[in-house]
Amino acid sequence: MLAWQKEIGAPLSKVNVNGGAIALGHPLGATGVKLMTSLVYELKRRNGKYGLLTICIGHGMATATIIERL
């Protein structure tokens, strides 16, 4: 992630510094729950309002969810 960030120049405040599905080993059936839980806790830690979670679901498909912290 840091090599990508350096090449692209993306601000670290906008990326998942905790690791995504590949970094976690992609445990089938648990990846979405793990990533959503991490997103909720990271929004709380950063006092963020919105979060975006994207995840592949196999066979070339994917899903995305935007959450709002109230």
C-alpha positions, 0 to 999 in steps of 0.5 A, spaced: 500 500 500 505 504 501 509 503 494 502 504 491 501 511 495 508 513 493 507 512 486 500 515 486 500 520 491 494 519 494 493 522 501 494 517 507 488 520 510 483 517 504 486 510 504 485 504 508 492 503 512 489 497 516 489 492 510 484 490 505 482 483 503 488 481 500 492 483 506 487 479 511 488 473 507 481 473 504 477 468 509 471 466 504 465 468 508 468 473 513 471 478 509 465 483 508 464 483 516 471 484 517 472 490 513 465 493 515 467 492 522 474 495 521 471 501 517 466 503 523 472 503 528 476 507 523 470 512 522 470 513 530 477 513 531 478 519 525 471 522 527 469 521 520 462 522 517 462 517 511 466 511 509 466 507 503 467 499 503 468 495 496 469 488 496 469 483 490 464 477 490 467 472 485 466 471 478 468 478 476 462 482 480 463 486 486 459 490 491 460 497 494 457 500 500 457 507 503 455 508 510 454 514 514 456 515 522 451 518 526 
